[in-house]
Amino acid sequence: MPRISGPRKKHLVHDEHVEKPGPAPTKDRSVSRERAAPISKDSPMKYMLMMNTPSGGPYQIASWPEHDIKAHIGFMRDFAKKLKESGELIGAEGLSGPDQAKLVRGDKDGKPITDGVFPETKEFLAGYWMIDVENAERAYAIAAEASMAPGIGGKPLHLGIEVRQIISVPAKEFV
């Protein structure tokens, strides 16, 4: 059942086999859960949890004592294992530091043009988890647990974890 009946037509939201008027599109290019492809109320929701860490050049963890690095990495491995065993983990990866990042654009012929290195950034994306959970509250709980990863001396880092819903694909008639 289509959520949007076509350009310039009334927008519809699907709710338990009843169509009712939904919100009109805005200039905001993000897609709300209401306008995403139809799903049942019992469908899990996918989220990306992004761990941002303060910058200052290359990863600051490299300057930590070895036992603290091992404790931090052990926490991350155990955390991912727990999410995998619960069936909530889709994927997770750590990323290289901003000293290795490049911004890439296509030139007029589609050839890559690179810019970077960006070590002067205030913070950077250190890694992410993609999860499949029952609701936003569960995604927030997982993010809060991730933010408690240990730092120097085993003290929780309280890193900011950005939580963003992964939008489902549009209905078949729109692709």
C-alpha positions, 0 to 999 in steps of 0.5 A, a space after each residue: 500500500 503506497 504511503 504517498 499517492 503521487 506528486 501533488 496528491 494527498 500524503 498518506 500514512 499507513 496505520 493498521 490497514 487504515 489510511 489517514 492524512 499524514 504530514 506534508 513534505 517539508 524542505 527538510 530532506 530527512 525522512 521521518 519514520 511516518 513517511 518511510 516505507 510501511 512497516 508493522 508496529 512490531 517491526 524492529 528499527 535500525 539505527 546507526 550509533 556513531 562514536 565521536 571522540 575529541 581530536 587533537 591530531 591522531 587518535 589520543 588512545 595511542 598515547 595511553 598506557 598499554 593496559 588501558 588500551 587493552 581494557 578499552 579494546 576488550 570493552 569494545 569487543 565484549 560489547 559487540 559480542 553481547 549485541 551480536 548474541 542478542 541479535 541486535 548487532 548488524 555491524 560495527 567498525 572502528 575507523 582511522 583517525 582524521 590524520 588519514 581522512 580524505 574528502 573526495 569529490 568527482 570533478 567534471 569528468 567524474 574523476 576523484 578530487 581529494 582534499 585533506 588531511 583534517 587533523 584540526 577538527 574538534 572531534 571525529 567519528 571514531 567508529 560506529 555500530 549498526 543495530 536492529 532493535 525494537 524501539 528508540 529507547 533500546 537504541 538509546 540504552 545501547 548508546 549510553 552503554 557504549 559511551 561508558 567505554 573505559 579510558 585512562 585508569 579505567 574511568 568511563 569516557 562518557 563519549 557522545 554517541 550520536 544515534 540516527 535511525 536508518 531509513 528503510 527503502 522507499 516503496 517499490 513504486 517509487 524506485 
